Amino acid sequence: MNAVVDPVIDLESAALRLRGRTPARARDTRGRFKPQPLAYRAGDNVLFVVSEMADFIKAGGLGDVAASLPRALRNSCDVRVLIPGYPDVVSRLRNLRIEGETAPRGDLPACRIGRAEQDDGLPVYVLLNDALFDRSGTPYVDGLGNEWKDNAVRFATLSHVAAEIAAGRAGLDWSPQLLHLNDWPTALAAAYVRWNGTEVATLLTIHNLAYQGVYPYSLAASLGIPQAHLDELHFHGNMSFLQAGISNATRLNTVSLHYARQITGPADGCGLHTLLARRAAGGHLSGIVNGIDASWDPRNDRHLSSHFSIDRFDGRRANADSVRRAFGLRKGTGPLFAVVSRLVHQKGLDITCEVAPQIIAAGGQLVIIGGGEPQVEAQVRALARRFPGQVGAFIGFEEGLARQMFAGADFLLMPSRFEPCGLSQMYAQRFGCLPIAHATGGLVDTVEDGVTGFLFNEPTADGMRRCVERALRTFRRPELLQAMRRAAMLKPSGWDVAGQQYLDLYREACGVAA
């Protein structure tokens, strides 16, 4: 879906140029230059609908993707973001102006739609409804980690507004030819579009099948779900927002090739494998490995204590020293292991805690950053108390510290029980930190065993121990360690390939919808 400029001649501008003058740029009422519109092909208007975005607020990797993928596509299509008006969104967007509104649906409220541009020009539409979104906490839970009780209404409203924008009923002077939906909070939009008879393509990206947005049937009428379509949401006696999206989206994709295959089987299909297998058999399910943005560059990352490159690794030692000081570890010359992760059962932190004594016994140290489930956080705290000066933990998240950990640690531990894509292993490799990962999902697609990291086949302590021992042997061979670091840092991981794959998928979906 590359941009095509029509060879239309502006006679006035051409005449000015022939006389050696440059046509004046249009200005707004305050004298500021108006942005010059790019010329796109019909079908290239894309609304990227998301519940989190790292520019403002994030709970996981979805926020990073939402911040980087639309930007990677901007030279090839007119992509704009729709996000709820959380306090962090509204406060960080300058010159937010009201441009549209939507009518209620069932008990879903009327909403206003604001618009602003990021500093780089990325257009962002903001769903404004204080009763639903003006609250502290993350997009999904309160400050104590409890899910918001009205999440069904909150994210059904987000989906409804996206569908109304697609139908041209939101009062905007722009309309999309495709909705790019992301995970269960936006999945219902694909269903609303189809139920409304709107001829706009929908692409649903599944970032994590385990989170489905499951709610009781008693809410159906209040969410504006037609009685005739209730079966499309049926999931073990409840409604699944994600299932509605999978059933109705024009096209589906997930965030790695391996995970796309895994979710069509009962072991990893989370109860939706039969439906996913049917859509895959029809050619409607694909896998595209996520990319990471250009800010992940050890030569100039502003968060690092010292910069380095594939030809000069000296700076890694300075970052390792900074990490040790930040976590209160003893000075050491042994291997430094890191965990940068949500602290949830999926991520296998219990396995890490079980293997940690082996790491300490071998002269290594371990640092952990992240937050999540209280019981997992408690495990991590207990491990740090057990090995003071050798294990450090930060419960929460701090971007600069996380980047220093990637830049200073020798190895990254990722014993995830399942991992749709994973971004941490790509961040780590870009910074010369070698992942030790369970061979599942996107970890298989992004870590080359024995070349850019280490893989083990079973998510068990024994499997991970054997892999850690391989890493320790590599650490004791500096030439091999440096060679693997170079290979990891040279591994392509940007959005160039993935971006083109998304553009091709957009074009395919728009062709089907037409």
C-alpha positions in Angstrom: 0.0 0.0 0.0 2.6 2.5 -1.0 1.6 6.1 -1.4 0.8 7.1 -4.9 0.8 10.8 -5.9 -1.5 11.7 -8.8 0.2 13.7 -11.5 -2.2 16.6 -11.2 -0.8 20.0 -12.1 -1.6 23.0 -9.9 -1.5 25.7 -12.6 -1.1 28.6 -10.2 1.8 27.0 -8.4 3.4 26.0 -11.7 3.2 29.6 -13.0 4.8 30.9 -9.8 7.6 28.5 -10.1 8.2 29.4 -13.8 8.6 33.0 -12.6 11.1 31.9 -10.0 8.8 32.2 -7.0 7.8 29.6 -4.5 4.1 29.4 -3.8 3.2 30.7 -0.4 2.1 28.1 2.2 -1.3 28.4 3.7 -1.6 29.8 7.2 -4.3 29.5 9.8 -6.1 32.4 11.5 -3.3 32.7 14.0 -0.6 33.0 11.3 0.8 29.5 11.8 1.6 27.4 8.7 -1.0 24.7 8.1 0.3 21.2 7.7 0.7 20.2 4.1 -1.5 17.2 3.3 0.1 14.1 1.8 -1.4 12.5 -1.2 -2.6 8.9 -0.6 -4.4 6.3 -2.6 -8.0 5.6 -2.0 -8.3 3.1 0.8 -5.2 4.3 2.7 -7.1 6.0 5.6 -6.5 3.9 8.7 -7.9 4.4 12.2 -5.7 2.6 14.7 -7.9 1.9 17.7 -6.1 1.1 21.0 -6.6 1.1 24.7 -3.1 2.1 25.6 -0.1 3.9 24.0 3.3 4.4 25.4 3.3 8.1 24.6 0.8 8.5 27.4 0.1 5.3 29.4 0.9 1.6 29.0 0.4 -1.6 30.8 2.4 -3.9 28.5 3.9 -4.4 25.1 0.7 -3.3 23.3 1.5 0.3 24.4 4.9 0.1 22.8 3.5 -1.2 19.5 0.7 1.4 19.5 3.4 4.1 19.8 5.7 2.8 17.1 3.6 1.0 14.4 1.4 4.0 13.4 4.5 6.1 13.1 6.2 3.4 11.0 3.3 3.5 8.5 2.8 7.3 8.2 4.8 7.7 5.0 2.6 5.1 3.3 -0.9 5.8 4.6 -3.0 8.3 6.5 -3.0 6.6 9.9 -4.6 8.2 12.9 -4.9 6.9 16.5 -8.1 6.6 18.6 -7.5 6.3 22.3 -9.7 6.9 25.4 -9.2 10.2 27.2 -7.5 9.0 30.4 -6.0 11.8 32.5 -2.5 11.1 31.2 -3.7 11.4 27.6 -5.7 14.6 28.1 -2.9 16.3 30.2 -0.1 15.5 27.7 -1.9 16.5 24.5 -1.5 20.2 23.8 -4.2 22.1 21.9 -6.8 19.3 22.2 -9.9 20.5 20.2 -13.3 19.0 20.0 -14.1 17.8 16.5 -16.9 15.4 16.8 -19.4 13.5 18.9 -21.3 10.2 18.9 -24.8 9.3 19.9 -25.6 6.6 22.6 -26.1 3.0 21.9 -28.1 1.0 24.5 -26.6 2.2 27.8 -23.4 3.3 26.1 -23.2 7.0 26.6 -22.8 9.8 24.1 -19.2 10.9 23.8 -17.2 13.8 22.4 -14.2 13.3 20.2 -11.1 15.5 20.5 -8.2 15.8 18.2 -4.6 16.8 18.7 -1.3 16.2 17.0 1.8 14.8 18.6 5.0 16.8 18.2 6.0 14.6 15.2 2.6 15.3 13.6 0.8 12.0 14.4 -2.9 12.7 14.6 -4.6 11.4 17.8 -8.3 11.3 18.3 -9.3 11.2 22.0 -12.6 9.7 23.2 -13.8 12.1 25.9 -16.1 10.9 28.6 -15.1 11.7 32.1 -17.4 9.3 33.8 -15.7 6.4 32.0 -12.1 7.4 31.7 -11.2 10.2 34.1 -9.8 8.0 36.9 -6.4 7.0 38.3 -4.8 3.6 37.8 -4.0 1.8 34.6 -6.4 1.5 31.7 -7.8 -1.7 33.1 -7.4 -1.8 36.9 -7.4 0.6 39.8 -4.5 1.5 42.0 -4.9 -1.7 44.0 -4.9 -3.9 41.0 -8.6 -4.6 40.9 -10.4 -4.6 37.5 -12.7 -1.7 37.0 -16.2 -3.0 37.4 -17.5 -1.1 34.4 -14.8 -2.3 32.0 -17.5 -3.8 29.7 -19.2 -0.5 29.3 -15.9 1.5 29.0 -14.4 -0.6 26.2 -17.7 -1.3 24.4 -18.0 2.5 24.3 -14.5 2.7 22.7 -15.5 0.1 20.2 -18.8 1.8 19.4 -17.2 5.1 18.9 -14.7 3.5 16.5 -17.6 2.0 14.5 -19.4 5.3 14.4 -16.3 7.0 13.0 -16.1 4.3 10.4 -19.8 4.9 9.5 -19.2 8.6 9.1 -21.6 9.4 12.0 -19.1 11.1 14.4 -19.1 14.6 12.8 -15.4 14.3 11.7 -14.1 15.7 8.4 -12.2 12.5 7.9 -13.2 8.9 7.6 -11.2 5.6 7.6 -11.3 2.9 5.0 -10.0 0.4 7.6 -10.2 0.1 11.4 -7.1 -1.5 12.9 -8.3 -3.0 16.2 -6.0 -4.3 18.9 -7.0 -6.9 21.5 -10.3 -7.4 23.3 -10.8 -3.8 24.4 -11.4 -2.8 20.8 -12.5 -6.1 19.3 -16.3 -5.4 19.6 -15.8 -2.6 17.0 -15.5 -5.3 14.3 -18.9 -6.7 15.3 -20.6 -3.2 15.5 -19.3 -2.4 12.0 -20.7 -5.6 10.6 -24.0 -5.4 12.5 -24.4 -1.8 11.3 -23.9 -2.8 7.7 -20.9 -0.4 7.4 -18.7 -1.2 4.4 -15.4 -0.5 6.1 -12.7 -3.2 6.5 -11.6 -4.3 9.9 -8.3 -5.9 11.0 -8.1 -7.3 14.5 -4.6 -7.9 15.9 -4.5 -10.4 18.7 -1.6 -9.4 21.0 -2.5 -11.9 23.8 -5.3 -14.4 23.4 -5.4 -15.1 27.1 -7.1 -11.8 27.8 -10.6 -11.9 26.1 -12.9 -9.5 27.8 -15.4 -12.0 29.2 -18.7 -10.6 30.7 -22.1 -12.0 31.6 -24.9 -12.2 29.0 -27.0 -9.9 31.3 -25.1 -7.0 29.9 -25.9 -7.6 26.2 -28.8 -5.3 25.9 -27.0 -2.4 27.7 -24.1 -2.8 25.3 -26.3 -2.6 22.3 -25.7 -6.2 21.1 -28.5 -7.4 18.8 -30.4 -10.5 20.1 -29.9 -12.2 16.7 -26.1 -12.0 17.1 -25.6 -13.2 20.7 -24.2 -16.6 19.5 -21.2 -14.8 18.0 -20.1 -13.8 21.5 -21.0 -17.1 23.4 -18.1 -18.3 25.5 -18.8 -20.9 28.2 -22.1 -19.3 29.2 -20.7 -15.7 29.0 -19.9 -13.1 26.3 -16.4 -12.8 24.9 -15.5 -9.4 23.3 -12.5 -11.0 21.6 -14.6 -13.8 20.2 -17.0 -11.3 18.7 -14.0 -9.6 17.0 -12.6 -12.9 15.8 -16.0 -13.9 14.3 -16.6 -10.6 12.6 -13.3 -9.0 11.6 -12.4 -8.9 7.9 -9.0 -10.1 8.7 -7.1 -11.4 11.8 -3.5 -11.4 12.6 -1.3 -12.0 15.7 2.1 -10.8 16.6 4.3 -13.7 15.5 4.3 -16.6 13.0 4.7 -19.3 15.6 2.0 -18.0 17.8 -0.4 -17.8 14.9 0.0 -21.5 14.5 -0.1 -22.3 18.2 -3.5 -20.6 18.9 -5.3 -22.9 16.4 -4.6 -25.8 18.7 -6.3 -26.7 22.0 -3.1 -26.3 24.1 -2.7 -22.6 23.3 -6.1 -21.6 21.8 -7.6 -20.5 25.2 -10.9 -22.1 24.2 -11.1 -20.3 20.9 -8.9 -22.7 18.8 -11.8 -24.1 16.8 -13.0 -20.7 15.7 -9.4 -19.6 15.0 -8.6 -22.8 13.1 -11.7 -22.2 10.9 -10.7 -18.6 10.1 -7.1 -19.8 9.5 -8.3 -22.4 7.0 -10.1 -19.6 5.2 -6.9 -17.7 4.8 -8.0 -15.0 7.3 -5.4 -15.4 10.0 -1.7 -14.5 9.7 1.3 -13.7 11.9 3.5 -10.6 11.7 6.4 -10.3 14.2 6.4 -7.0 16.0 9.2 -4.5 15.4 10.9 -2.1 17.8 11.5 1.6 17.1 14.8 3.3 16.4 15.2 4.8 19.9 16.6 1.5 20.9 20.1 2.3 19.9 23.0 1.8 22.3 25.1 4.5 20.4 22.8 7.3 21.4 20.1 6.2 23.9 19.7 9.1 26.3 18.8 6.8 29.2 22.2 5.0 29.3 25.1 5.8 31.6 27.5 5.1 28.7 27.1 4.5 25.0 28.6 1.6 23.1 28.4 -0.2 19.7 29.1 -3.6 18.1 32.7 -2.5 17.7 33.1 -1.1 21.2 31.5 -2.8 24.2 33.3 -0.9 26.9 30.2 1.1 27.7 28.3 -2.0 28.7 30.5 -2.3 31.8 29.6 1.3 32.9 25.9 0.5 32.5 26.3 -2.7 34.5 27.9 -0.8 37.3 25.0 1.7 37.3 22.5 -1.1 37.5 24.3 -2.7 40.4 24.3 0.6 42.3 20.7 1.2 41.5 19.7 -2.2 42.9 22.1 -2.1 45.9 24.1 -5.0 44.6 27.7 -5.7 45.6 30.4 -4.9 43.1 31.1 -8.0 40.9 32.7 -9.2 37.8 30.5 -12.3 37.3 27.5 -12.5 34.9 24.6 -10.1 35.5 21.1 -11.6 34.8 18.0 -9.4 34.3 14.3 -9.8 34.3 12.2 -6.9 32.7 8.7 -8.1 32.7 5.1 -7.9 34.0 5.1 -10.0 37.2 2.4 -12.4 36.3 2.1 -16.2 36.1 2.4 -16.2 32.3 5.9 -14.8 32.5 7.3 -17.8 34.6 8.7 -15.7 37.5 8.2 -18.8 39.8 10.6 -20.6 37.5 13.1 -17.8 37.7 12.9 -17.8 41.5 13.6 -21.5 41.6 16.7 -21.2 39.3 18.1 -18.1 41.0 20.1 -20.0 43.7 22.1 -21.7 40.8 22.9 -18.3 39.3 24.1 -17.0 42.7 26.1 -20.1 43.4 27.9 -19.6 40.0 29.0 -16.1 41.0 26.2 -14.4 39.1 23.7 -11.6 40.2 20.1 -11.0 39.3 18.0 -7.8 39.0 14.3 -7.8 38.4 11.9 -4.9 37.4 8.2 -5.0 36.9 4.8 -5.2 38.6 1.7 -7.3 38.3 0.0 -10.0 40.4 0.4 -9.5 44.2 1.5 -13.2 44.8 4.2 -13.0 42.1 5.4 -9.6 43.4 5.7 -11.3 46.9 7.8 -14.1 45.5 10.2 -11.6 43.9 10.5 -9.6 47.2 11.2 -12.8 49.1 13.9 -13.7 46.7 15.6 -10.3 47.1 15.5 -10.6 50.9 17.0 -14.1 50.7 20.0 -13.0 48.7 20.8 -9.4 49.8 23.5 -7.8 47.6 23.1 -10.5 45.0 19.5 -10.1 44.0 17.8 -6.8 43.6 14.1 -6.0 42.8 12.1 -2.9 41.8 8.4 -3.4 42.0 7.0 -1.0 39.4 8.4 0.3 36.2 10.9 3.0 35.3 11.8 3.3 31.6 15.3 4.6 32.1 16.3 1.9 34.6 14.8 -0.8 32.3 16.9 0.4 29.4 20.1 0.5 31.5 19.3 -3.1 32.6 19.2 -4.2 28.9 22.4 -2.3 28.3 24.3 -3.6 31.3 23.1 -7.2 31.9 24.7 -10.1 30.2 21.6 -12.3 30.0 17.9 -11.7 30.0 15.6 -14.4 31.6 12.3 -15.1 29.8 10.9 -18.4 30.9 7.4 -17.4 29.7 4.8 -20.2 29.7 3.5 -18.6 26.5 4.6 -15.5 24.6 2.6 -14.2 21.6 5.6 -12.1 20.5 7.6 -10.5 23.3 9.5 -7.2 23.0 12.0 -7.5 25.8 14.1 -10.1 24.0 14.3 -7.8 21.0 15.3 -4.8 23.2 17.9 -7.0 24.9 19.4 -8.2 21.7 19.6 -4.7 20.3 21.7 -3.8 23.4 23.9 -6.9 23.3 22.1 -8.7 26.2 21.5 -12.4 25.3 18.0 -13.8 26.0 17.6 -17.1 27.8 14.0 -18.0 26.8 11.4 -20.7 26.6 10.9 -21.8 23.0 7.4 -20.6 22.5 5.5 -18.1 20.4 7.4 -15.1 19.2 10.5 -16.1 21.2 11.1 -18.9 18.6 10.8 -16.4 15.8 13.1 -13.8 17.3 15.8 -15.7 19.2 18.3 -17.9 17.3 19.5 -20.6 19.7 23.2 -20.5 20.2 23.6 -17.5 17.9 21.6 -14.5 19.4 20.5 -16.2 22.6 19.5 -19.5 24.2 16.3 -21.5 24.0 14.9 -24.3 26.2 11.9 -26.5 25.2 10.0 -27.0 28.4 8.9 -24.2 30.8 10.3 -25.9 33.9 13.1 -25.2 36.3 15.2 -28.1 35.0 14.8 -26.9 31.4 15.9 -23.4 32.4 18.8 -24.6 34.6 20.4 -26.5 31.7 20.0 -23.3 29.5 21.5 -21.1 32.2 24.5 -23.5 32.4 25.0 -23.1 28.7 25.0 -19.3 29.2 27.5 -19.5 32.0 29.9 -21.6 29.9 29.5 -18.9 27.1 30.3 -16.2 29.7 33.6 -17.9 30.5 34.6 -17.8 26.8 34.9 -14.0 26.1 35.4 -14.4 22.3 32.3 -16.5 22.0 30.3 -14.1 24.2 31.4 -11.1 22.1 30.5 -12.9 18.8 27.0 -13.7 20.1 26.6 -10.1 21.3 27.5 -8.9 17.9 25.1 -11.3 16.2 22.3 -10.2 18.5 22.9 -6.5 17.9 23.0 -7.0 14.2 19.8 -9.0 14.1 17.1 -7.0 12.1 14.3 -6.0 14.4 12.9 -2.7 13.1 9.5 -2.0 11.6 10.6 -2.0 8.0 9.6 -5.6 7.2 6.6 -5.7 9.6 5.4 -2.4 8.4 5.2 -3.5 4.8 3.5 -6.7 5.8 0.8 -4.6 7.6 0.4 -2.4 4.6 -0.2 -5.5 2.4 -2.7 -6.8 5.0 -4.5 -3.5 5.0 -4.7 -3.6 1.2 -6.0 -7.2 1.2 -8.7 -6.4 3.9 -9.8 -3.3 2.0 -10.1 -5.3 -1.2 -12.3 -7.9 0.6 -14.5 -5.2 2.2 -15.0 -3.5 -1.2 
